[in-house]
Amino acid sequence: MTKTRIKDILDYEFLSGLEISKDGSKLVYKKTKANYDENKYETDLWVYDTKENKNYPITDIKNITTYTFDEDANVIYKSKSGAKKDIFKSYNGYGIGKKAFDLDLDVKEIKWIKDELFLVHASEKKNDKAKEKNKYFEKIDTLPFWFNGQGYIEKDSSAYYFYDADNEKLTKIVDSEFPNEIQYLALNDDLSKALYIKSNYDKNKVAQSRESLVLFDIETKTKKVLIDNIFSYYTAEFLGDRIIFVATDMKKGGINEDFFIFTCDFEGNYEKITDSNFDMSFGNSLGTDARFGSSKTFLKANDKLYFLVTYKETTKLYSIDKKGNVNLEIDDQVEDFAINNDDIYYFSMSKESLSELKKKDDDRILVKNKIKSNVGKIETFEFESNGDTLTGFVVLPPKFNKNKKYPTLLSIHGGPKTEFGDIFHHEHQVFASNDYIVIYTNPHGASGNGVKFSDIRGKYGDIDYSDLMRFLDIAIKKYPQIDTENLGVYGGSYGGFMTNWIIGHTDRFKAACSQRSISNWISFYGVSDIGYYFGSDQTASNPWDSLDKMWEQSPIKYADNANTPTLFIHSDEDYRCPLEQGLQMYTKLKLNGVDTKMYVFHGENHELSRSGKPHGRIKRLKEIKKWFDGHLK
């Protein structure tokens, strides 16, 4: 087997978006691959026949975005988005897809409801002349004023519709005044009511951190705010004669607090149905650069709410009924899932594979997706730090020689409320294949260990830095093969923040790479799409009445102490950790006479390392490897 190479990401097949037909006979999912020549990703649909155990492609248009099954297990998918219409085709298992219908909308999502009725989430088609007329300026009157991956917030809003394909009738259910105002919409069984989560804006058009839960009567077109401005919501669904929702009041852990599960009646009287010991981090926050495409966290089925959680260093699937009975459904690493009666199919990643299709209580791998290169072994150990037990991970070179010294990289994840585990991580394996030891852990602030563990408000650069340095010391003792004279550190987002912090507080690393980082909480406050609430929440301070506290937690304050050769990587359309954050650190290190270099990637955003265009992803990793090779070898 060959070693893991940087360009291997061009050959990987990323599976996502798993759905199942009403009769359980078919699964449909997206398969995405990179096209380096055209510098883009291409996505088509594949079907797995559960009865015949066959797997085959059904589209070849390379640009699939939204799809659903209809009542007869035909796949309905958007085949083209034109200037005036979105065209949908139907695949019935034979030949090629045939035209099903078209809509005079820009469709974001379509979902079959019953018979020939579909739920459509869409916005109106844009007028090209209006866009051309106004392209030389941006009007800003909301906060936030831009979103990472989206750019300046567009002023047109979206709406939810019923589409009756039999009668070619489109009926608007509910629309929004602000972009992203309606985050999710659910329907009850008889389609008489809708339930949605509504973002709240104050009179000055500033988005608030707490939302409203709204009940909408479809027949009378009247709405009732059930719970107003108390919770931040993850999802809400009808479950029998009640509503079940996942939310947090953020009183214990701030913005990053884990959510709990509640029920309420149609008057808004609510109660929590998970006890205080249920301290789960909802969703998949397990970091990797080897997935592409969206996946679900919640699904209503069998009179239960099924949900993914990140627990410790893996993801698991649970269910809960309206009485609060919680059941562990799949104790495996789950990326996405689909349910039909008692059958649960799911995608799962491992140390040596990308997402593969599996079925609950079935040992077979239905669709294999094994990594073809030689994967380095990942070893773990537990250690105590700041009163908690943490797990340390060590990625060894595939041809590891216990009698040899290896340059070693400390990798730090983003978030901070995400985490690393032992699933396949491409760039870690690239470094391992090139005779590096890669080490990482999940310091305080990470997900999967409860609210108390993840709450580091006002402690950035304190408790987490202590965790990382203790982990490094213990790893060195356990692995004498670590070359302490050739240590490197790198990370992105929060990992970039910690890299910036580390080089200002210790010289033990011979080289560093800081990516899409935070360096200055004070300027971050006003320029990031989340800065105005995330910055003050996480630092427990703000620039007006606690400036010194915010400055104390900013890596740029300590940059004058930095002597570590450092490579900075940033994207000019990163609105989560804007470019100026990296430039400040680069400028100071240059003035210090420190060996430093910076790459700015045009047209890329905060997701460069995970879903950036192929050219950018390849160039980024080549330069990081070149930097560490030049300083550590």
PAMARMAR-371298 format. One line per 2 residues: their letters; for each residue y, z, x negated of C-alpha. Coordinates in Angstrom, 3 decimals. Each point is the difference from the previous one (the first is absolute). Layout:
N
a	Y Z X  ...
This chain:
633
mt	0.000 0.000 0.000  3.556 -0.717 -1.134
kt	2.723 2.572 -0.391  2.621 0.464 2.702
ri	2.862 -2.391 -0.663  3.544 -0.095 1.285
kd	-0.548 -3.348 1.712  -3.028 1.323 1.932
il	2.318 0.810 2.920  0.187 -3.760 0.577
dy	-3.716 -0.036 0.847  -0.183 3.128 2.148
ef	-0.642 -0.364 3.727  1.927 2.581 2.013
ls	-1.491 0.805 3.417  2.111 1.630 2.716
gl	0.874 0.083 3.699  -3.450 0.707 1.455
ei	-0.401 -0.594 3.776  -3.047 -0.141 2.309
sk	-0.660 -1.984 3.188  -0.418 1.653 3.393
dg	-3.757 -0.682 0.028  -0.443 1.156 -3.593
sk	-1.501 -3.335 -1.058  2.653 -0.956 -2.536
lv	2.376 1.507 -2.531  3.038 -1.852 -1.268
yk	2.013 0.825 -3.109  2.476 -1.479 -2.467
kt	-0.969 -1.153 -3.456  2.917 -0.347 -2.425
ka	0.017 -1.613 -3.440  2.758 -0.704 -2.514
ny	1.117 -3.564 -0.667  1.548 0.119 -3.463
de	1.097 -3.640 -0.072  2.092 0.413 3.139
nk	0.845 3.658 -0.775  -1.095 1.366 3.364
ye	-2.900 1.518 1.919  -2.173 -1.915 2.434
td	-1.615 1.685 2.989  -2.674 -1.359 2.326
lw	-2.311 1.445 2.647  -3.695 0.733 -0.415
vy	-2.507 1.026 2.648  -3.044 2.206 -0.403
dt	-2.625 -0.567 2.695  -1.529 3.433 0.645
ke	-3.034 -1.426 1.810  -0.979 -2.634 -2.555
nk	1.428 1.782 -3.077  1.944 -3.104 -0.990
ny	3.390 -0.150 -1.685  2.160 -3.143 0.093
pi	3.624 -1.250 -0.091  1.674 -1.298 3.150
td	3.435 -1.106 -1.252  1.348 -1.948 -2.941
ik	3.734 0.205 0.577  0.588 2.647 -2.701
ni	2.755 1.787 1.908  -1.582 2.232 2.635
tt	2.180 2.854 1.256  -1.121 1.177 3.451
yt	-3.161 -0.428 2.074  -2.164 1.610 2.679
fd	-3.233 -0.553 1.909  0.162 -1.097 3.633
ed	-2.380 1.055 2.775  -2.633 -2.583 -1.015
an	-0.067 0.958 -3.705  2.132 -2.992 -0.992
vi	2.445 0.636 -2.824  3.613 -0.663 1.018
yk	2.264 -0.437 -3.029  3.483 -1.209 -0.854
sk	-0.510 -3.322 -1.751  3.618 -1.035 -0.494
sg	3.478 1.458 0.290  2.512 -2.735 0.688
ak	3.750 0.020 0.443  -0.336 0.200 3.779
kd	-3.592 1.069 0.755  -2.908 2.027 -1.340
if	-3.260 -1.862 0.592  -3.261 1.833 0.664
ks	-3.510 -1.375 -0.312  -3.369 1.192 1.261
yn	-3.266 -0.079 -1.957  -3.140 0.201 2.126
gy	-2.630 -0.205 -2.742  -0.235 -3.792 -0.266
gi	1.978 -2.628 -1.877  3.636 0.807 -0.670
gk	2.495 2.035 1.961  1.522 -1.621 3.067
ka	3.487 0.599 1.343  0.106 2.961 2.391
fd	3.717 0.339 0.783  3.450 0.166 -1.584
ld	2.849 2.479 0.389  3.749 -0.441 -0.435
ld	0.058 3.135 -2.157  -0.447 1.180 -3.549
vk	-3.223 1.940 0.585  -0.672 2.993 -2.223
ei	-3.186 1.170 1.708  -2.267 -1.056 2.855
kw	-2.722 2.074 1.665  -2.384 -0.914 2.814
ik	0.166 2.411 2.965  -2.281 -1.363 2.745
de	-0.955 -3.290 1.678  2.614 -2.487 -1.295
lf	2.684 2.647 -0.586  1.415 0.737 -3.461
lv	2.464 2.545 -1.384  2.532 -1.713 -2.254
ha	2.470 1.608 -2.408  2.645 -2.548 -0.965
se	3.629 -0.813 -0.617  1.981 -3.021 1.123
kk	0.034 -3.096 -2.171  3.031 -0.112 -2.270
nd	2.693 -2.610 0.292  0.144 -1.913 -3.299
ka	3.651 -0.928 0.494  0.991 3.631 0.520
ke	-1.941 1.034 -3.101  1.697 -2.707 -2.070
kn	3.446 0.938 1.314  -0.349 3.661 -0.919
ky	-1.992 -0.222 -3.218  2.984 0.745 -2.277
fe	0.419 3.620 1.174  -1.880 3.041 1.312
ki	1.390 2.235 2.689  -1.081 3.610 -0.511
dt	0.512 2.511 2.798  -3.245 1.981 0.078
lp	-1.709 2.496 -2.277  -2.335 -0.917 -1.545
fw	1.562 -3.376 -0.648  -3.014 -1.545 -1.745
fn	-3.758 0.515 -0.243  -2.255 -0.615 -2.941
gq	-1.922 -3.221 0.548  2.355 -1.077 2.779
gy	3.455 -0.077 -1.569  3.162 0.578 1.982
ie	-0.876 1.108 3.496  0.204 -2.933 2.325
kd	1.911 0.513 3.194  -2.498 -1.613 2.370
ss	-2.493 2.320 1.640  -3.585 -0.399 1.149
ay	-1.706 0.538 3.350  -3.442 0.446 1.556
yf	-1.264 -2.510 2.548  -2.977 -0.739 2.241
yd	-1.215 -3.554 -0.339  -2.193 -1.351 2.813
ad	-1.745 -2.982 -1.621  -1.426 -1.221 3.326
ne	3.435 -0.399 1.545  1.910 -0.466 -3.263
kl	2.253 2.856 1.064  1.881 2.214 -2.434
tk	1.321 3.342 1.322  2.108 2.353 -2.074
iv	-1.137 3.628 0.167  2.555 1.752 -2.167
ds	2.462 -0.992 -2.704  2.107 1.772 -2.599
ef	3.631 0.192 -1.009  -0.592 0.644 -3.704
pn	-2.521 -1.627 -2.376  -3.145 2.112 -0.389
ei	1.201 2.191 2.862  -3.286 -0.158 1.942
qy	-2.668 0.805 -2.537  -3.137 -0.199 2.110
la	-0.952 -0.681 3.620  -3.151 1.066 1.884
ln	-1.172 -0.865 3.511  -1.960 2.053 2.508
dd	-3.233 -1.342 1.476  1.439 -1.478 3.199
ls	3.039 -1.428 -1.826  2.441 1.845 2.222
ka	1.553 1.995 -2.839  0.996 -0.488 -3.619
ly	0.569 2.625 -2.648  2.099 -0.524 -3.085
ik	1.621 1.770 -2.921  3.726 -0.648 -0.214
sn	2.113 0.454 -3.115  3.182 1.950 0.685
yd	3.435 -1.058 -1.222  3.075 2.189 0.301
kn	3.351 -1.243 1.321  0.883 -1.314 -3.443
kv	-3.239 -2.046 -0.201  -1.733 2.270 -2.484
aq	-3.785 0.121 0.393  -1.302 3.537 0.496
sr	-3.159 1.498 -1.495  -1.347 1.104 3.406
es	-0.935 -2.452 2.738  -0.559 0.020 3.753
lv	-3.197 -0.476 1.985  0.731 -2.216 3.003
lf	-2.056 -0.696 3.134  0.798 -3.320 1.660
di	-1.004 -0.928 3.552  -0.798 -3.708 -0.173
et	0.169 -0.548 3.769  3.355 1.702 0.635
kt	1.485 -0.799 -3.446  1.071 3.622 -0.414
kk	-0.393 2.123 -3.110  -0.310 3.718 -0.543
vl	0.570 1.723 -3.332  -2.892 2.459 -0.190
id	0.838 1.703 -3.299  3.377 -0.568 -1.601
ni	0.983 0.493 -3.634  -2.574 2.720 -0.808
fs	-2.692 -1.848 -1.944  -0.520 -2.781 -2.457
yy	-2.911 -1.994 1.446  -2.890 -1.886 -1.557
ta	-1.555 -1.361 3.196  -0.425 0.663 3.725
ef	-2.649 -1.157 2.494  -1.076 0.475 3.603
lg	-3.260 1.925 0.155  -1.231 0.337 3.569
dr	2.559 1.857 2.088  1.862 1.285 -3.046
ii	1.835 -1.225 -3.063  -1.185 0.741 -3.532
fv	2.441 -0.284 -2.885  0.156 0.706 -3.734
at	3.242 1.526 -1.221  1.764 2.568 -2.154
dm	3.135 2.065 0.451  0.489 0.063 -3.813
kk	0.779 3.734 0.039  -2.601 0.991 -2.603
gg	0.006 -2.892 -2.433  3.006 -2.190 0.691
in	-0.250 -3.793 0.024  -3.411 0.056 -1.705
ed	-1.595 2.544 2.335  -3.456 -0.831 1.333
ff	-0.290 -0.797 3.716  -1.864 1.815 2.764
if	-1.545 -1.229 3.259  1.489 0.871 3.391
tc	-0.554 -0.854 3.659  2.542 -0.094 2.794
df	0.157 -0.818 3.695  2.207 -2.618 1.598
eg	2.830 2.531 0.305  0.150 0.671 -3.751
ny	-1.674 3.426 -0.021  -1.840 -0.006 -3.323
ek	-2.411 2.148 -1.991  -1.550 -0.260 -3.456
it	-3.765 -0.538 0.186  -0.771 0.247 -3.704
ds	0.214 3.495 -1.450  1.952 1.006 -3.082
nf	-3.074 -0.448 -2.203  -0.027 -3.701 0.858
dm	2.242 -1.087 -2.851  -0.740 -3.683 -0.465
sf	1.992 -2.792 -1.597  -0.237 -2.860 2.513
gn	-0.465 -3.547 -1.234  -1.275 -1.456 -3.240
sl	2.229 1.151 -2.855  -2.593 -0.679 -2.706
gt	1.746 -2.087 -2.644  -1.364 -3.263 -1.377
da	1.325 -3.400 -1.003  -3.164 -1.657 1.344
rf	0.700 -0.254 3.732  2.178 -2.391 1.975
gs	0.833 -0.069 3.692  0.413 2.569 2.731
sk	-2.585 2.329 1.496  -0.047 2.371 2.938
tf	0.295 3.792 -0.090  -0.598 0.686 3.716
lk	-2.127 -1.566 2.735  -0.680 1.094 3.576
an	-3.628 -0.518 1.010  -2.722 1.808 1.958
dk	2.603 2.375 1.547  0.843 1.248 -3.488
ly	2.626 -0.594 -2.653  -1.557 -1.116 -3.288
fl	2.047 0.472 -3.136  -0.050 -0.348 -3.781
vt	0.956 2.884 -2.249  0.388 0.351 -3.732
yk	-1.916 3.091 -1.006  -0.170 1.112 -3.626
et	-0.594 -3.267 -1.879  -1.478 -2.182 2.742
tk	0.588 -1.249 3.554  -2.149 0.959 2.998
ly	-0.236 -0.965 3.669  0.260 2.681 2.691
si	0.241 0.042 3.788  1.537 2.423 2.481
dk	-0.200 0.264 3.792  2.766 1.291 2.266
kg	-1.485 3.512 -0.093  0.462 0.156 -3.756
nv	-3.626 -0.444 -1.061  0.103 -1.529 -3.487
nl	-2.960 -1.896 -1.456  -0.538 -1.519 -3.447
ei	-1.190 -3.541 0.695  -0.297 -1.528 -3.474
dd	-0.139 2.064 -3.176  0.626 -2.948 -2.276
qv	2.977 -1.796 -1.486  1.447 -1.895 3.000
ed	2.626 -2.736 -0.307  -0.026 -1.357 3.570
fa	-2.272 0.272 3.037  -0.967 -1.555 3.351
in	-1.900 1.630 2.873  -2.119 -1.317 2.839
nd	-1.759 2.709 2.035  -2.143 1.906 -2.529
di	0.329 -2.598 -2.751  2.567 0.620 -2.723
yy	0.563 -2.666 -2.639  2.286 0.641 -2.931
fs	1.319 -1.270 -3.312  -0.645 2.215 -3.000
ms	1.004 -0.158 -3.667  -1.913 1.508 -2.914
ke	0.236 0.368 -3.769  -1.439 -3.478 -0.451
sl	1.067 -1.920 3.091  2.939 -1.093 2.082
se	-0.245 0.476 3.763  -3.516 -0.668 1.289
lk	-1.231 -0.055 3.601  -2.309 2.831 1.049
kk	-1.323 1.515 3.224  -0.304 3.683 0.811
dd	-3.554 1.343 -0.507  -1.068 -3.260 -1.686
dr	-0.656 -0.001 -3.752  0.501 -3.755 -0.337
il	3.168 -1.637 -1.264  0.650 -2.694 2.610
vk	2.639 -1.900 -1.990  -0.084 0.628 -3.747
nk	3.071 -0.112 -2.232  -1.147 1.361 -3.341
ik	2.187 -0.161 -3.107  -1.459 -2.529 -2.445
sn	1.400 1.518 -3.196  -1.363 2.921 -1.980
vg	1.567 3.101 1.551  0.760 3.059 -2.111
ki	-1.594 3.280 1.037  2.196 2.494 1.869
et	-0.744 3.648 -0.749  1.538 3.007 1.730
fe	0.541 3.672 -0.653  1.714 2.845 1.829
fe	2.716 2.219 -1.426  2.335 2.726 1.180
sn	3.745 -0.520 0.105  2.766 1.867 1.818
gd	-2.499 1.920 2.113  -2.016 -2.981 1.242
tl	-3.077 -1.943 -1.067  0.778 -3.589 -0.994
tg	-2.252 -2.897 -0.953  0.453 -1.879 -3.226
fv	-1.180 -3.614 -0.389  -0.900 -1.696 -3.275
vl	-0.650 -3.756 -0.188  -2.040 -0.811 -3.093
pp	-0.252 -3.402 -1.710  -3.145 -1.909 1.107
kf	-1.354 0.171 -3.568  1.081 3.590 -0.562
nk	-0.888 1.430 -3.406  0.084 3.794 -0.054
nk	0.598 -0.044 -3.760  3.164 -2.093 0.267
ky	3.637 0.846 0.710  1.752 -1.929 2.787
pt	3.680 -0.408 0.891  0.438 1.659 3.386
ll	2.247 -0.640 2.993  1.063 2.629 2.531
si	0.405 -1.890 3.300  2.141 1.629 2.717
hg	-0.177 -1.117 3.637  2.887 -0.595 2.390
gp	1.016 1.965 3.044  -0.126 2.774 -0.914
kt	-2.033 0.282 3.206  -2.697 -2.461 -0.972
ef	-2.949 0.506 -2.304  -2.438 -1.559 -2.414
gd	-3.773 0.049 0.432  -2.951 -1.771 -1.572
if	0.181 -3.288 1.934  0.536 -3.179 -1.979
hh	3.438 -0.292 -1.568  0.552 -3.318 -1.776
eh	2.608 0.964 -2.574  -1.834 3.192 -0.975
qv	-3.076 -2.111 -0.686  2.048 -2.574 -1.924
fa	1.116 2.719 -2.389  -3.478 1.534 -0.223
sn	-1.446 -3.432 -0.834  2.528 -0.244 -2.821
dy	-1.169 3.257 -1.591  2.376 2.456 1.627
iv	-0.999 3.242 1.664  1.947 0.329 3.280
iy	0.476 3.466 1.489  1.555 1.069 3.284
tn	0.138 2.838 2.500  1.662 0.924 3.300
ph	2.672 2.607 -0.743  1.700 2.192 2.597
ga	1.853 -2.275 2.393  -3.010 -2.280 0.497
sg	-1.744 -0.515 3.336  -3.454 1.121 1.079
ng	0.348 3.710 -0.679  2.124 1.250 2.882
vk	3.668 0.681 0.706  0.440 2.822 -2.486
fs	-1.378 -2.061 -2.874  2.108 -3.078 0.768
di	3.261 1.886 0.502  1.926 -0.162 -3.292
rg	3.495 -0.101 1.481  2.430 1.229 -2.619
ky	-2.800 0.084 -2.611  -0.031 -3.581 -1.263
gd	-0.469 0.033 -3.767  -1.137 3.624 0.125
id	-3.378 0.739 1.590  -1.149 -3.641 -0.208
ys	1.003 -0.342 -3.661  -1.869 3.224 -0.736
dl	-3.114 -1.371 1.743  0.088 -3.243 -1.975
mr	0.483 1.636 -3.387  -2.751 2.531 0.670
fl	-2.315 -2.821 1.075  0.794 -1.914 -3.192
di	-0.727 3.070 -2.163  -3.344 0.627 1.716
ai	-0.982 -3.672 -0.161  0.661 0.005 -3.760
kk	-2.270 3.026 -0.431  -2.777 -1.500 2.131
yp	0.230 -3.445 -1.585  0.500 0.173 -3.768
qi	-0.040 -3.801 0.047  3.594 0.087 1.320
dt	2.312 -0.949 -2.857  2.802 2.540 0.298
en	2.110 -2.022 -2.445  -0.067 -2.993 2.336
lg	0.750 1.205 3.510  1.786 -2.088 2.620
vy	1.301 0.862 3.468  0.852 -2.293 2.881
gg	0.429 -0.125 3.768  1.942 -1.537 2.856
sy	2.284 1.375 2.734  -0.581 3.765 -0.145
gg	-2.151 -0.805 -3.044  3.070 -1.703 -1.461
fm	2.082 3.072 0.795  -2.519 2.187 -1.851
tn	-0.102 -2.414 -2.948  3.805 0.202 -0.208
wi	-0.232 3.780 0.225  -2.730 0.284 -2.631
ig	1.807 -2.014 -2.680  3.013 2.295 0.437
ht	-2.099 3.159 -0.423  -2.609 -0.739 -2.666
dr	-0.592 -2.294 -2.966  -3.780 0.267 0.088
fk	-0.368 -3.544 1.372  0.355 -2.865 -2.441
aa	0.917 -2.531 2.706  0.831 -0.095 3.710
cs	0.424 -2.464 2.850  2.172 0.953 2.982
qr	-0.254 -2.229 3.075  2.002 -0.189 3.271
si	1.209 3.497 -0.792  2.440 2.636 1.183
sn	2.290 1.252 -2.750  3.051 1.383 1.794
wi	-0.371 1.788 3.332  3.772 -0.081 0.516
sf	0.381 -3.786 -0.017  -3.443 -0.458 1.608
yg	1.350 1.948 2.991  2.318 -2.841 0.998
vs	-1.843 -3.171 -1.011  -3.684 0.420 0.884
di	-1.236 -0.966 3.464  -1.340 3.567 0.294
gy	2.468 1.700 -2.348  2.327 1.611 2.501
yf	-2.779 2.157 1.463  -2.831 -0.054 -2.573
gs	2.154 0.900 -2.982  1.603 3.063 1.559
dq	-3.281 1.105 1.597  -2.038 -0.226 -3.202
ta	2.578 1.545 -2.305  1.156 2.595 2.573
sn	3.559 -0.976 -0.898  2.694 -2.614 0.525
pw	2.928 -1.401 -2.007  2.671 1.973 1.871
ds	-0.943 3.662 0.202  -2.812 0.172 -2.603
ld	0.786 -2.730 -2.513  -1.159 2.052 -2.977
km	-3.423 0.552 1.551  -0.441 -3.710 0.643
we	1.146 -0.795 -3.535  -2.410 2.584 -1.471
qs	-2.919 -1.895 1.581  1.177 -3.424 -1.217
pi	-1.748 -1.470 -3.071  3.224 -1.710 -1.087
ky	1.476 3.424 -0.835  -2.594 0.417 -2.740
ad	-0.023 -3.613 -1.223  2.135 0.982 -2.992
na	-3.070 1.857 -1.314  -2.287 -3.041 0.342
nt	-1.414 -1.466 -3.215  -3.133 -1.677 1.422
pt	-0.103 -3.811 -0.168  0.105 -0.955 3.679
lf	-0.489 -3.207 1.936  1.777 -0.169 3.375
ih	-1.188 -2.252 2.815  1.930 -0.487 3.211
sd	0.481 -2.557 2.773  3.393 -1.162 1.189
ed	-1.015 0.183 3.677  -1.443 3.495 -0.260
yr	1.949 1.886 2.655  -2.245 3.076 -0.130
cp	0.855 0.819 -3.634  2.855 -2.432 -0.614
le	0.525 -1.796 -3.298  2.902 2.202 -1.094
qg	-2.415 2.918 -0.371  -1.875 -1.745 -2.796
lq	3.161 -1.416 -1.551  1.494 3.464 -0.446
my	-2.970 1.184 -2.072  -0.156 -3.258 -1.984
tk	3.722 0.182 -0.803  -0.178 3.591 -1.228
lk	-3.031 -0.646 -2.202  1.728 -3.033 -1.487
ln	3.034 2.131 -0.810  -2.338 2.582 -1.554
gv	-1.383 -2.628 -2.355  -3.468 0.317 1.544
dt	-2.364 -2.988 -0.063  0.197 -1.227 3.578
km	-0.320 -3.168 2.033  0.345 -0.829 3.680
yv	-1.448 -2.704 2.250  1.724 -0.727 3.313
fh	-2.148 -2.005 2.412  1.993 -2.289 2.284
ge	-0.927 -0.148 3.684  -2.490 2.852 -0.273
nh	0.195 3.404 1.660  -1.497 3.467 -0.327
el	-3.522 -1.395 0.476  -0.034 -2.219 -3.116
sr	-3.115 1.578 -1.551  -1.987 -0.100 3.261
sg	1.094 -3.044 1.977  2.555 -1.732 -2.174
kp	-0.325 -3.745 -0.479  -2.770 -0.980 -2.449
hg	2.388 -1.114 -2.775  1.866 3.316 0.119
ri	-3.148 2.108 0.099  -1.551 -1.811 -2.960
kr	3.213 0.126 -2.064  0.578 3.677 0.793
lk	-3.430 1.115 -1.175  0.088 -2.256 -3.076
ei	3.253 1.587 -1.115  -1.230 3.557 0.608
kk	-3.131 -0.699 -2.037  2.044 -1.687 -2.738
wf	2.330 3.000 -0.135  -2.767 2.565 -0.342
dg	-1.992 -2.180 -2.416  3.072 -0.285 -2.208
hl	0.647 3.742 -0.108  -3.436 1.600 0.299
k	-2.233 -2.368 -1.969
